[in-house]
Amino acid sequence: MSREAVALNAVGIVACQLLDWHGIIKVAADKALEITGVKGLWIHMVRETKGGLVLECHRGFSSAVLEEIRAMSIGQGIPGLVARTGYPILVTDIASDPRVTTEALKAEGWKTLACIPLKYRDKTIGVLGVTNYVVAGLDKHDLQVLEAIGNIIALAVGSAQLYEATRELAVTDDLTGVYNARQLRVELRRELTRAQRADTPLSLIMSDVDSLKVVNDRLGHAAGDKLLKDLAVLLRQTIRLSDVLVRYGGDEFVILLPETTPPGALAIAQRIVSRLASYRLKVDDKEMPVSLSLGIAAYPQDASDPEELLCCADQAMYQAKKSKSRLSLYTDIGLA
C-alpha cells in the first residue's frame, strides 16, 4: 500500500470515530497537508442562512488572506465557483487567472491553487482548497488525491451533521426551538454537578404567562403559539450566552443561570420584566400586553437536588402569580 493510501486510510479511520464535524475537519486538514505537501489549506462550509461560504478551518495563511476568504458568496472566486458548479478547479498560475479574486494570495506569492467540492448525498456542503508557492506546483494527480480526501471528509461531516440535526430535534421544542423538558433534566443535572464540584452558585428562574388563556380565547390558539415563540426570542435576547433556556411545558419557561447568586438571578428576572413591559402581542389589527410571573430558586441556599430545585422555583413562581408581584424568591416566601 502506498504512503498516500495509508494516509487516506488513517483519515477515514479517525473521521469515522468522531461525531463532532468540527473535529473531523481539523483532523482531515492536518492529514491533507501531510499527504499533499502543500503549504496552504482551507475548508469552507456552505451556510445557506449566512448567504454563502463560511471559513471553518485553515492552515498556513496570513491574516490578510484570511480576511478575504473568511466569508464568500456562492459564485465568488474559485471557492464560490466550485460551490456553485459542484466541479473541482485546478489553477496552475494564480497571477494570470481572472477567476482568482483573493488579491492577498497574489500579493504574497502563492502560485498554484486547487479547489474541490465536498459532496454529501449529491449536495455540495463545503469546499476544500489548497495552494502552493510553486507555479504548476499542483497537478491532476494532486487533484485526484484531494478528491479522495474530500470524499472522506464529506461523508464523515455529512453523517455527523445529520446526527447532530437528529439529536437537536430530540432535545428541542418544536414550536420555540429552545430545549424541551426532557433536556432540562440533563442540563440541570450537568449544571448542578458542575456547581457542586466547583463550589459555585446556580440559580433557576421559572416563568409562567399570566394571560395565555385570555390570548387564546380572544385571539385564537395561533396567537397563543405566536406569543410563545415571541417570548422564547425575547428571553434568549435578554439572558446571557452561558444561560440555558427551556420550554418546560405549556406556557412555562425555565432558565438555568450558572455561577449566579439569587441577587444576580433577581437582576436578570427584573430585566426580563422590564423588556416585556414594552412588548405587545400583535395579531391582525389587535394587540395585547403580556406579563409573566417569575419564581427564583438557587443552589445551595434552597436545594441541592435537581427535582427539589425545580419544585422550589415552581412554588416561588406560584407565589409571584398569587400576589401579582411578578417576581418572587423562594427564600423570601417562608417555605424554606
C-alpha positions as CSV (number, residue, x, y, z in Angstrom):
1,M,0.0,0.0,0.0
2,S,1.3,3.4,-1.0
3,R,2.1,6.2,1.5
4,E,-0.9,8.2,0.2
5,A,-3.2,5.2,0.6
6,V,-2.0,4.6,4.2
7,A,-2.6,8.3,5.0
8,L,-6.1,8.3,3.3
9,N,-7.0,5.2,5.3
10,A,-5.9,7.0,8.5
11,V,-8.1,10.0,7.7
12,G,-11.0,7.6,7.2
13,I,-10.5,5.8,10.4
14,V,-10.2,8.9,12.5
15,A,-13.1,10.7,10.8
16,C,-15.4,7.8,11.3
17,Q,-14.6,7.7,15.0
18,L,-15.7,11.3,15.5
19,L,-19.3,12.6,15.7
20,D,-18.2,16.2,16.0
21,W,-17.9,17.5,12.5
22,H,-15.7,20.4,13.6
23,G,-13.2,17.9,14.9
24,I,-13.4,15.9,11.7
25,I,-12.5,18.9,9.6
26,K,-9.4,19.7,11.8
27,V,-8.1,16.2,11.6
28,A,-8.7,16.0,7.9
29,A,-7.0,19.3,7.3
30,D,-3.8,18.2,9.0
31,K,-3.8,14.9,7.1
32,A,-4.4,16.6,3.8
33,L,-1.4,18.8,4.4
34,E,0.7,15.7,5.2
35,I,-0.4,13.8,2.1
36,T,-0.2,16.6,-0.5
37,G,2.8,18.6,0.9
38,V,1.1,21.9,0.2
39,K,1.7,25.0,2.3
40,G,-1.7,26.4,2.5
41,L,-5.1,24.8,3.0
42,W,-8.7,25.9,3.9
43,I,-12.1,24.4,4.2
44,H,-15.3,26.4,3.6
45,M,-18.7,25.1,4.6
46,V,-21.9,26.1,2.9
47,R,-24.1,28.2,5.2
48,E,-27.3,29.0,3.5
49,T,-28.5,31.0,6.4
50,K,-25.4,33.2,6.1
51,G,-25.7,33.6,2.4
52,G,-22.8,31.5,1.2
53,L,-19.5,30.0,2.3
54,V,-18.0,30.4,5.8
55,L,-14.4,29.5,6.6
56,E,-14.3,26.6,9.1
57,C,-10.6,25.6,9.0
58,H,-7.3,27.0,7.6
59,R,-3.6,26.2,7.7
60,G,-0.7,28.4,6.6
61,F,-2.3,31.7,5.7
62,S,-1.7,35.3,6.8
63,S,-4.4,37.4,8.4
64,A,-4.7,39.3,5.1
65,V,-5.6,36.2,3.2
66,L,-8.0,35.0,5.9
67,E,-9.8,38.3,5.9
68,E,-10.6,37.9,2.2
69,I,-11.7,34.3,2.4
70,R,-13.4,34.3,5.7
71,A,-16.9,34.6,4.1
72,M,-17.6,34.3,0.4
73,S,-20.8,34.2,-1.6
74,I,-21.7,31.3,-3.9
75,G,-20.1,32.0,-7.2
76,Q,-17.4,34.4,-5.8
77,G,-13.8,33.5,-6.7
78,I,-12.6,29.9,-7.1
79,P,-14.3,28.5,-3.9
80,G,-17.6,30.1,-4.8
81,L,-17.4,28.7,-8.4
82,V,-16.7,25.2,-7.1
83,A,-19.6,25.5,-4.6
84,R,-22.0,26.7,-7.4
85,T,-21.0,24.1,-10.1
86,G,-20.0,21.2,-7.9
87,Y,-16.9,20.6,-10.0
88,P,-13.2,20.8,-9.0
89,I,-10.9,23.6,-10.3
90,L,-7.2,23.5,-10.8
91,V,-5.3,26.8,-11.2
92,T,-1.7,26.4,-12.3
93,D,-0.9,30.1,-12.3
94,I,-2.8,32.2,-9.8
95,A,-1.5,35.5,-11.1
96,S,-2.8,35.0,-14.6
97,D,-6.2,33.5,-13.8
98,P,-9.0,36.2,-13.6
99,R,-11.2,33.8,-11.6
100,V,-8.9,34.2,-8.6
101,T,-10.4,37.1,-6.7
102,T,-8.3,36.8,-3.5
103,E,-5.7,39.6,-4.1
104,A,-3.7,38.7,-0.9
105,L,-2.9,35.3,-2.4
106,K,-1.3,37.0,-5.4
107,A,0.4,39.7,-3.4
108,E,2.0,37.1,-1.1
109,G,3.4,35.0,-3.9
110,W,1.0,32.0,-3.9
111,K,1.3,30.4,-7.3
112,T,-0.9,27.3,-7.7
113,L,-4.4,26.6,-6.4
114,A,-6.7,23.6,-6.3
115,C,-10.3,23.5,-5.1
116,I,-12.7,20.6,-4.8
117,P,-16.3,20.3,-3.7
118,L,-17.3,18.4,-0.6
119,K,-20.4,16.5,-1.5
120,Y,-22.8,14.6,0.7
121,R,-25.7,12.8,-0.9
122,D,-25.2,14.7,-4.2
123,K,-25.3,18.1,-2.4
124,T,-22.3,20.4,-2.1
125,I,-21.9,21.0,1.7
126,G,-18.4,22.6,1.5
127,V,-15.2,23.3,-0.4
128,L,-11.7,22.1,0.2
129,G,-8.9,24.3,-1.2
130,V,-5.1,24.1,-1.2
131,T,-2.4,26.3,-2.6
132,N,1.4,26.3,-3.1
133,Y,4.2,28.8,-3.8
134,V,5.4,27.0,-7.0
135,V,3.9,27.6,-10.5
136,A,2.3,24.3,-11.7
137,G,3.1,23.0,-8.2
138,L,-0.2,21.0,-8.3
139,D,-1.3,18.6,-11.0
140,K,-4.2,16.3,-11.9
141,H,-2.8,13.6,-9.6
142,D,-2.9,16.0,-6.7
143,L,-6.5,16.9,-7.6
144,Q,-7.4,13.1,-7.5
145,V,-5.8,12.8,-4.1
146,L,-7.7,15.8,-2.9
147,E,-10.9,14.4,-4.3
148,A,-10.3,11.2,-2.3
149,I,-9.7,13.2,0.8
150,G,-12.7,15.3,0.1
151,N,-15.0,12.3,-0.3
152,I,-13.9,11.0,3.1
153,I,-14.4,14.5,4.7
154,A,-17.8,15.0,3.1
155,L,-19.1,11.6,4.1
156,A,-17.9,11.9,7.7
157,V,-19.0,15.6,8.1
158,G,-22.4,15.0,6.4
159,S,-23.1,12.0,8.7
160,A,-22.0,13.9,11.8
161,Q,-24.2,16.9,10.8
162,L,-27.2,14.6,10.2
163,Y,-26.6,13.0,13.6
164,E,-26.4,16.5,15.2
165,A,-29.6,17.6,13.5
166,T,-31.4,14.5,14.6
167,R,-30.2,14.9,18.1
168,E,-31.2,18.5,18.1
169,L,-34.8,17.5,17.1
170,A,-34.9,15.1,20.0
171,V,-33.9,17.7,22.6
172,T,-35.6,20.9,21.4
173,D,-39.2,22.1,21.5
174,D,-40.9,22.1,18.1
175,L,-42.7,25.4,18.5
176,T,-40.0,27.6,20.0
177,G,-36.7,25.9,19.1
178,V,-35.4,26.0,22.7
179,Y,-34.6,23.0,24.8
180,N,-37.6,20.8,25.9
181,A,-38.5,19.4,29.3
182,R,-36.6,16.1,28.7
183,Q,-33.4,18.0,28.0
184,L,-34.0,20.2,31.0
185,R,-33.3,17.3,33.3
186,V,-30.0,16.6,31.5
187,E,-28.9,20.2,31.6
188,L,-29.9,20.8,35.2
189,R,-28.1,17.7,36.4
190,R,-25.0,18.8,34.5
191,E,-25.0,22.3,35.8
192,L,-25.8,21.2,39.4
193,T,-22.9,18.7,39.3
194,R,-20.6,21.4,38.0
195,A,-21.7,23.8,40.7
196,Q,-21.2,21.3,43.4
197,R,-17.7,20.3,42.2
198,A,-16.6,23.9,41.7
199,D,-18.4,25.2,44.8
200,T,-20.2,27.9,42.7
201,P,-23.8,29.0,42.9
202,L,-26.5,28.0,40.5
203,S,-29.9,29.8,40.1
204,L,-33.0,28.8,38.3
205,I,-35.9,31.0,37.1
206,M,-39.3,29.5,36.3
207,S,-41.7,31.7,34.4
208,D,-45.4,31.4,33.5
209,V,-47.5,33.5,31.2
210,D,-50.2,35.3,33.2
211,S,-52.7,35.6,30.3
212,L,-52.3,32.8,27.8
213,K,-55.9,31.6,28.2
214,V,-57.1,35.1,27.6
215,V,-54.9,35.3,24.5
216,N,-56.3,32.0,23.2
217,D,-59.9,33.0,23.9
218,R,-59.7,36.4,22.4
219,L,-57.2,36.0,19.5
220,G,-57.2,32.2,18.9
221,H,-54.6,29.5,19.5
222,A,-52.4,30.6,16.6
223,A,-51.9,33.8,18.5
224,G,-51.0,31.8,21.6
225,D,-48.4,30.0,19.6
226,K,-47.0,33.3,18.3
227,L,-46.8,34.6,21.9
228,L,-44.7,31.6,23.0
229,K,-42.4,32.0,20.0
230,D,-42.0,35.7,20.7
231,L,-41.3,35.0,24.4
232,A,-38.6,32.5,23.5
233,V,-36.9,35.1,21.3
234,L,-37.2,37.8,24.0
235,L,-35.9,35.6,26.7
236,R,-32.9,34.5,24.6
237,Q,-32.1,38.1,23.8
238,T,-32.2,39.0,27.5
239,I,-30.3,36.3,29.2
240,R,-26.5,35.5,28.8
241,L,-24.9,33.1,26.3
242,S,-23.9,30.9,29.2
243,D,-27.5,30.6,30.5
244,V,-29.8,27.7,29.4
245,L,-33.4,28.4,28.2
246,V,-36.0,25.6,28.3
247,R,-39.7,25.4,27.4
248,Y,-40.8,23.4,30.4
249,G,-44.3,22.8,29.2
250,G,-47.4,24.7,28.1
251,D,-46.6,28.4,28.8
252,E,-43.8,27.7,31.3
253,F,-40.2,28.5,30.6
254,V,-37.2,27.6,32.8
255,I,-33.8,29.5,32.7
256,L,-30.7,27.9,34.3
257,L,-28.2,30.5,35.4
258,P,-24.7,29.0,36.1
259,E,-22.5,30.8,38.6
260,T,-25.3,33.1,39.6
261,T,-26.4,34.0,43.1
262,P,-30.1,34.9,44.0
263,P,-29.4,38.6,43.7
264,G,-27.9,38.1,40.3
265,A,-30.9,36.0,39.2
266,L,-33.2,38.6,40.5
267,A,-31.5,41.3,38.4
268,I,-31.9,39.1,35.3
269,A,-35.6,38.5,36.1
270,Q,-36.1,42.2,36.6
271,R,-34.5,42.8,33.2
272,I,-37.0,40.3,31.6
273,V,-40.0,42.1,33.3
274,S,-38.7,45.4,32.1
275,R,-38.3,44.3,28.5
276,L,-41.7,42.6,28.5
277,A,-43.4,45.8,29.6
278,S,-42.9,47.3,26.2
279,Y,-43.9,44.1,24.3
280,R,-47.4,43.8,22.6
281,L,-48.7,40.7,21.1
282,K,-50.0,41.8,17.7
283,V,-52.4,39.8,15.6
284,D,-54.0,41.5,12.6
285,D,-55.3,44.8,13.9
286,K,-55.4,43.6,17.5
287,E,-52.8,43.8,20.2
288,M,-52.4,42.8,23.8
289,P,-49.9,43.5,26.6
290,V,-48.4,40.4,28.2
291,S,-46.9,39.7,31.6
292,L,-45.0,36.9,33.2
293,S,-44.8,35.6,36.8
294,L,-41.3,34.5,37.7
295,G,-40.0,32.4,40.6
296,I,-36.4,32.1,41.6
297,A,-34.7,29.3,43.4
298,A,-31.0,28.7,44.0
299,Y,-28.3,26.2,44.9
300,P,-27.1,25.8,47.6
301,Q,-29.5,28.1,49.5
302,D,-32.8,26.4,48.6
303,A,-32.0,22.8,47.4
304,S,-29.2,20.5,46.3
305,D,-31.3,18.1,44.3
306,P,-32.5,18.8,40.7
307,E,-36.1,18.0,41.3
308,E,-36.2,19.9,44.6
309,L,-34.7,22.9,43.0
310,L,-37.4,22.8,40.3
311,C,-40.1,22.4,43.0
312,C,-38.7,25.4,44.9
313,A,-38.8,27.6,41.8
314,D,-42.3,26.4,41.0
315,Q,-43.5,27.4,44.4
316,A,-41.8,30.8,44.2
317,M,-43.5,31.3,40.8
318,Y,-46.9,30.4,42.2
319,Q,-46.4,32.9,45.0
320,A,-45.5,35.6,42.4
321,K,-48.6,34.8,40.5
322,K,-50.9,34.7,43.6
323,S,-49.5,38.0,44.9
324,K,-49.4,39.7,41.5
325,S,-45.8,40.8,42.4
326,R,-44.4,39.4,39.1
327,L,-41.2,38.3,40.9
328,S,-40.6,36.0,43.9
329,L,-37.5,34.5,45.5
330,Y,-38.1,31.1,47.2
331,T,-36.1,32.2,50.2
332,D,-38.5,35.1,50.8
333,I,-41.8,33.3,50.9
334,G,-41.3,31.5,54.2
335,L,-41.2,28.0,52.8
336,A,-37.5,27.3,53.1
